[in-house]
Amino acid sequence: MRFLVVDDSSTMRRIIRNNLKAVGFDDTLEAENGEGALARLQSDKVDFVITDWNMPVMNGIELVAAMRSNAALKATPVLMVTTMAEKENILQAMQAGVTNYVVKPFDAATLKKKIDQILSG
């Protein structure tokens, strides 16, 4: 399974990649923002997107909205990883089409649990 990790922080992308590797997923691509992610999604086969919310150029909510309006990407699972923990934020993300949501900081076990919930969906 190939993951696309989208975050403007190279450190956070590395943390997510390392957590994925720790739970058995080592096929990952990266993008710095939603615009870069859309380009990757159009050029590479991606099975699962893990994205931050707050990014320059195109944020995570805008990325999800663009994916959900694209027939080829509409069904791709999206896990939102963010510091935005308020109920309104979670609701907004779910309304935009996020498949599931995890609040930073998190560990590999939490990430695996969220991925498993989505895949067993």
N, CA and C of each residue as an Amber inpcrd file, in Angstrom:
protein
   363
   0.8460000  -1.1790000   0.0000000   0.0000000   0.0000000   0.0000000
   0.8860000   1.2340000   0.0000000   0.5880000   2.1680000  -0.9080000
   1.3930000   3.3810000  -1.0210000   0.6710000   4.5630000  -0.3690000
   1.4030000   5.2440000   0.5050000   0.9050000   6.4100000   1.2280000
   1.5010000   7.6790000   0.6560000   0.7170000   8.7440000   0.6530000
   1.2050000  10.0840000   0.3430000   1.0980000  10.8880000   1.6290000
   2.2460000  11.3720000   2.1240000   2.3010000  12.1560000   3.3540000
   2.4440000  13.6270000   2.9550000   1.4650000  14.4410000   3.3780000
   1.4140000  15.8450000   2.9690000   1.5280000  16.7330000   4.2070000
   2.6290000  17.4760000   4.2910000   2.8380000  18.3950000   5.4150000
   3.9100000  19.3860000   5.0020000   3.7560000  20.6470000   5.3800000
   4.7600000  21.6460000   5.0240000   6.0240000  21.5030000   5.8700000
   5.9730000  20.7360000   6.9480000   7.1380000  20.5110000   7.8060000
   7.8400000  19.2120000   7.4040000   9.1040000  19.3260000   6.9690000
   9.8540000  18.1220000   6.5900000  10.0480000  17.2230000   7.8050000
  10.1630000  17.8120000   9.0000000  10.3060000  17.0260000  10.2290000
   9.0500000  16.1920000  10.4780000   7.8830000  16.7980000  10.3170000
   6.6330000  16.0610000  10.5390000   6.4520000  14.9740000   9.4780000
   6.8200000  15.2670000   8.2410000   6.7480000  14.2220000   7.2020000
   7.6330000  13.0370000   7.5880000   8.8270000  13.3190000   8.0940000
   9.7510000  12.2500000   8.5060000   9.1720000  11.4580000   9.6800000
   8.5780000  12.1470000  10.6540000   7.9690000  11.4690000  11.8120000
   6.8510000  10.5380000  11.3430000   5.9890000  11.0330000  10.4780000
   4.8740000  10.2130000   9.9810000   5.4210000   9.0210000   9.1890000
   6.4110000   9.2760000   8.3330000   7.0330000   8.1920000   7.5530000
   7.6240000   7.1270000   8.4740000   8.3430000   7.5660000   9.5140000
   8.9410000   6.6200000  10.4700000   7.8690000   5.8410000  11.2240000
   6.7870000   6.5100000  11.6060000   5.6790000   5.8160000  12.2790000
   5.0270000   4.7940000  11.3550000   4.8470000   5.1610000  10.0970000
   4.2810000   4.2190000   9.1290000   5.1880000   2.9940000   8.9950000
   6.4900000   3.2560000   8.8940000   7.4580000   2.1620000   8.7490000
   7.4100000   1.2450000   9.9750000   7.2660000   1.8410000  11.1650000
   7.2240000   1.0690000  12.4130000   6.0390000   0.1200000  12.4770000
   4.9620000   0.4460000  11.7490000   3.7690000  -0.4140000  11.7630000
   3.6010000  -1.1930000  10.4520000   4.6780000  -1.2410000   9.6580000
   4.6960000  -2.1310000   8.5040000   4.4010000  -1.5240000   7.1540000
   4.3150000  -0.1980000   7.0700000   4.0670000   0.4570000   5.7790000
   5.3090000   1.2550000   5.3880000   6.0010000   0.8260000   4.3340000
   7.2250000   1.5590000   3.9870000   7.2360000   2.1230000   2.5640000
   6.0730000   2.1290000   1.9130000   5.9740000   2.7220000   0.5810000
   5.3030000   4.0850000   0.7120000   6.1170000   5.1480000   0.7960000
   5.5590000   6.4850000   1.0020000   6.1260000   7.4890000   0.0060000
   5.2540000   8.3930000  -0.3980000   5.6240000   9.5600000  -1.1840000
   5.3600000  10.7730000  -0.3040000   5.9180000  11.9330000  -0.6920000
   5.7290000  13.1350000   0.1170000   5.3420000  14.3290000  -0.7500000
   4.6570000  15.2770000  -0.1170000   4.3620000  16.5720000  -0.7330000
   4.3490000  17.6200000   0.3740000   4.7010000  18.8670000   0.0130000
   4.8000000  19.9550000   0.9990000   3.4870000  20.6840000   1.2310000
   2.5260000  20.5210000   0.3150000   1.2410000  21.2130000   0.4580000
   0.2190000  20.5290000  -0.4470000  -1.0130000  21.0100000  -0.3880000
  -2.0830000  20.3920000  -1.1550000  -1.8580000  20.4370000  -2.6590000
  -1.2900000  21.5300000  -3.1350000  -1.0320000  21.6570000  -4.5720000
  -0.0360000  20.5920000  -5.0290000   1.0430000  20.4220000  -4.2530000
   2.0310000  19.3870000  -4.5600000   1.4290000  17.9960000  -4.4540000
   0.5300000  17.8240000  -3.4850000  -0.1310000  16.5320000  -3.2840000
  -1.0000000  16.1840000  -4.4920000  -1.7570000  17.1630000  -5.0040000
  -2.6020000  16.9060000  -6.1780000  -1.7490000  16.5010000  -7.3800000
  -0.6080000  17.1480000  -7.5350000   0.2970000  16.7920000  -8.6320000
   0.7900000  15.3530000  -8.4600000   1.1610000  14.9830000  -7.2270000
   1.6090000  13.6050000  -6.9570000   0.4920000  12.6030000  -7.2180000
  -0.7130000  12.9490000  -6.7930000  -1.8610000  12.0510000  -6.9650000
  -2.1760000  11.8200000  -8.4470000  -1.8740000  12.8100000  -9.2790000
  -2.1570000  12.6680000 -10.7060000  -1.0400000  11.9190000 -11.4350000
   0.1830000  11.9330000 -10.8690000   1.3070000  11.2860000 -11.5560000
   1.6690000   9.9190000 -10.9790000   1.2650000   9.6430000  -9.7420000
   1.6450000   8.4040000  -9.0740000   0.4140000   7.6860000  -8.5380000
   0.5030000   6.3580000  -8.4420000  -0.5790000   5.5810000  -7.8230000
  -0.4360000   5.7230000  -6.3120000  -1.4760000   6.2310000  -5.6700000
  -1.4850000   6.4170000  -4.2160000  -2.7400000   5.7540000  -3.6750000
  -2.5730000   4.9790000  -2.5850000  -3.7030000   4.2650000  -1.9980000
  -4.3140000   4.9790000  -0.7980000  -3.5360000   5.8850000  -0.1820000
  -3.9550000   6.4620000   1.0980000  -3.2210000   7.7850000   1.2840000
  -3.9440000   8.8350000   1.6920000  -3.3310000  10.1500000   1.9200000
  -3.3890000  10.4810000   3.4010000  -2.2490000  10.9280000   3.9340000
  -2.1850000  11.4590000   5.2960000  -1.7650000  12.9150000   5.1470000
  -2.6450000  13.8340000   5.5610000  -2.3600000  15.2500000   5.3340000
  -2.5320000  16.0990000   6.5800000  -1.7080000  17.1260000   6.6430000
  -1.8470000  18.1710000   7.6530000  -2.9850000  19.0900000   7.2150000
  -3.4840000  19.8910000   8.1330000  -4.5230000  20.8740000   7.8170000
  -3.8730000  22.1790000   7.3780000  -3.0070000  22.7290000   8.2550000
  -2.4330000  24.0580000   8.0330000  -1.1620000  23.9930000   7.1950000
  -1.2900000  24.4280000   5.9360000  -0.1430000  24.4800000   5.0280000
  -0.3170000  25.6780000   4.1060000   0.8000000  26.2320000   3.6310000
   0.6960000  27.3320000   2.6640000   0.2660000  26.8040000   1.2960000
  -0.0670000  27.6840000   0.3980000  -0.4590000  27.4290000  -0.9900000
  -1.8430000  26.7810000  -1.0600000  -1.9700000  25.5280000  -0.5670000
  -3.2680000  24.8460000  -0.5190000  -3.2860000  24.0130000   0.7550000
  -4.2290000  24.3190000   1.6550000  -4.2670000  23.6040000   2.9300000
  -4.9370000  22.2300000   2.7870000  -4.9640000  21.4870000   3.8830000
  -5.5020000  20.1290000   3.8630000  -6.9780000  20.0520000   3.5340000
  -7.7610000  21.0030000   4.0250000  -9.2010000  21.0170000   3.7360000
  -9.4290000  21.2610000   2.2410000  -8.6720000  22.1990000   1.6660000
  -8.7820000  22.4760000   0.2280000  -8.3520000  21.2610000  -0.5980000
  -7.3110000  20.5570000  -0.1220000  -6.8540000  19.3370000  -0.7960000
  -7.9630000  18.2820000  -0.8020000  -8.5740000  18.0560000   0.3530000
  -9.6330000  17.0500000   0.4590000 -10.8140000  17.4240000  -0.4480000
 -11.1870000  18.6960000  -0.4420000 -12.2940000  19.1490000  -1.2960000
 -11.9660000  18.8940000  -2.7730000 -10.7300000  19.1790000  -3.1730000
 -10.3170000  18.9400000  -4.5650000 -10.3390000  17.4490000  -4.8910000
  -9.8870000  16.6220000  -3.9400000  -9.8990000  15.1680000  -4.1570000
 -11.3290000  14.6430000  -4.2800000 -12.2150000  15.1110000  -3.4250000
 -13.5900000  14.6040000  -3.4140000 -14.3740000  15.0390000  -4.6480000
 -13.9200000  16.1160000  -5.3210000 -14.6100000  16.5600000  -6.5290000
 -13.9860000  15.9550000  -7.7940000 -12.9720000  15.1010000  -7.6230000
 -12.2980000  14.4510000  -8.7390000 -12.6770000  12.9690000  -8.7390000
 -13.3250000  12.5110000  -9.8060000 -13.8300000  11.1280000  -9.8590000
 -12.7410000  10.0910000  -9.5760000 -11.5220000  10.3370000 -10.0650000
 -10.4400000   9.3680000  -9.8970000  -9.9130000   9.3250000  -8.4650000
 -10.1060000  10.3930000  -7.7160000  -9.5380000  10.4850000  -6.3600000
 -10.5970000  10.4310000  -5.2650000 -11.8570000  10.4670000  -5.6610000
 -12.9670000  10.6140000  -4.7190000 -12.9610000   9.5640000  -3.6050000
 -12.5930000   8.3370000  -3.9260000 -12.6650000   7.2480000  -2.9480000
 -11.3660000   7.0290000  -2.1720000 -10.3180000   7.7940000  -2.4760000
  -9.0380000   7.6210000  -1.7820000  -9.1880000   8.0190000  -0.3150000
  -8.8250000   7.1230000   0.6170000  -8.9300000   7.4640000   2.0430000
  -7.9920000   8.6130000   2.4180000  -8.4740000   9.5000000   3.2890000
  -7.6720000  10.6330000   3.7580000  -7.7230000  10.6780000   5.2800000
  -6.5440000  10.6210000   5.8950000  -6.4050000  10.7980000   7.3430000
  -5.8340000  12.1830000   7.5820000  -6.5820000  13.0320000   8.2800000
  -6.1290000  14.3800000   8.6160000  -5.3320000  14.3100000   9.9160000
  -4.1070000  14.8360000   9.8860000  -3.2330000  14.8640000  11.0580000
  -2.9870000  16.3360000  11.3710000  -3.4490000  16.7900000  12.5360000
  -3.3910000  18.2270000  12.8050000  -3.3800000  18.5330000  14.2940000
  -3.0410000  19.7600000  14.6200000  -3.1190000  20.2410000  16.0000000
  -4.5090000  20.8000000  16.2980000  -5.3390000  20.9340000  15.2740000
  -6.6660000  21.5320000  15.4310000  -7.6020000  20.5010000  16.0620000
  -7.8530000  20.6460000  17.3690000  -8.5620000  19.5960000  18.1070000
  -9.9930000  19.9740000  18.5110000 -10.4270000  21.1960000  18.2210000
 -11.7620000  21.6150000  18.6270000 -12.8200000  20.8450000  17.8360000
 -13.9740000  20.6420000  18.4680000 -15.0640000  19.8900000  17.8430000
 -15.4630000  20.4960000  16.4980000 -15.4890000  21.8470000  16.4090000
 -15.8700000  22.5040000  15.1520000 -14.8860000  22.1560000  14.0400000
 -13.5750000  22.0650000  14.3860000 -12.5590000  21.7290000  13.3910000
 -12.7670000  20.3090000  12.8700000 -13.0190000  19.3850000  13.7780000
 -13.2270000  17.9900000  13.3900000 -14.4540000  17.8920000  12.4900000
 -15.5180000  18.5880000  12.8640000 -16.7430000  18.6010000  12.0650000
 -16.4820000  19.1710000  10.6740000 -15.7330000  20.2710000  10.6190000
 -15.4140000  20.8940000   9.3290000 -14.6220000  19.9250000   8.4410000
 -13.6610000  19.2330000   9.0370000 -12.8440000  18.2810000   8.2780000
 -13.6990000  17.1300000   7.7540000 -14.5820000  16.6120000   8.6050000
 -15.4450000  15.5040000   8.1890000 -16.4040000  15.9490000   7.0830000
 -16.9250000  17.1650000   7.1960000 -17.8260000  17.6850000   6.1620000
 -17.0930000  17.8740000   4.8320000 -15.7960000  18.1860000   4.9050000
 -15.0030000  18.3530000   3.6870000 -14.7260000  17.0160000   3.0090000
 -14.8430000  15.9120000   3.7810000 -14.6390000  14.5960000   3.1930000
 -13.4800000  13.8090000   3.7550000 -12.9030000  14.2870000   4.8670000
 -11.8200000  13.5410000   5.5190000 -12.3890000  12.2070000   6.0160000
 -11.6330000  11.1330000   5.8370000 -12.0990000   9.8160000   6.2460000
 -11.9610000   9.6120000   7.7510000 -10.8660000  10.1210000   8.3250000
 -10.6470000  10.0540000   9.7710000  -9.6850000  11.1570000  10.1570000
  -9.4340000  11.3020000  11.4580000  -8.7970000  12.4950000  11.9950000
  -7.9380000  12.0930000  13.1830000  -6.7040000  12.5730000  13.2580000
  -5.8690000  12.3190000  14.4320000  -5.1910000  13.6360000  14.8340000
  -5.1420000  13.8710000  16.1330000  -4.5850000  15.1250000  16.6510000
  -3.1240000  14.9100000  17.0540000  -2.2520000  15.8460000  16.6380000
  -0.8430000  15.8160000  17.0380000  -0.7510000  16.2310000  18.5020000
   0.1770000  15.6970000  19.2600000   1.1070000  14.6330000  18.8950000
   0.4350000  13.2640000  18.9780000   0.9980000  12.2940000  18.2770000
   0.4600000  10.9390000  18.2670000   1.6360000   9.9760000  18.1560000
   1.3660000   8.6970000  18.3740000   2.4220000   7.6960000  18.2510000
   2.0750000   6.7130000  17.1380000   2.9880000   5.7950000  16.8720000
   2.7940000   4.8320000  15.7840000   1.5560000   3.9720000  16.0140000
   1.3000000   3.5880000  17.2700000   0.1370000   2.7390000  17.5730000
  -1.1680000   3.4740000  17.2500000  -1.2350000   4.7540000  17.5840000
  -2.4290000   5.5460000  17.2810000  -2.6120000   5.6720000  15.7740000
  -1.5210000   5.9270000  15.0690000  -1.5850000   6.0460000  13.6180000
  -2.0790000   4.7350000  13.0110000  -1.5400000   3.6120000  13.4590000
  -1.9540000   2.3050000  12.9370000  -3.4330000   2.0460000  13.2160000
  -3.8790000   2.4060000  14.4330000  -5.2860000   2.2060000  14.8000000
  -6.1980000   2.9820000  13.8460000  -5.8580000   4.2440000  13.5690000
  -6.6680000   5.0790000  12.6670000  -6.6690000   4.5130000  11.2550000
  -5.5030000   4.0770000  10.7660000  -5.4040000   3.4960000   9.4220000
  -6.2420000   2.2260000   9.3540000  -6.1290000   1.3650000  10.3810000
  -6.9050000   0.1180000  10.4040000  -8.4060000   0.4020000  10.4150000
  -8.8320000   1.4160000  11.1790000 -10.2560000   1.7790000  11.2180000
 -10.7290000   2.1770000   9.8240000  -9.9200000   2.9530000   9.1130000
 -10.2910000   3.3980000   7.7740000 -10.3460000   2.2110000   6.8100000
  -9.3220000   1.3650000   6.8540000  -9.2490000   0.2480000   5.9070000
 -10.3250000  -0.8060000   6.1510000 -10.7570000  -0.9330000   7.4030000
 -11.7940000  -1.9340000   7.6970000 -13.1880000  -1.3380000   7.5000000
 -13.2390000   0.0080000   7.3360000 -14.3930000   0.8300000   7.1790000
 -15.6000000   0.2470000   6.6540000
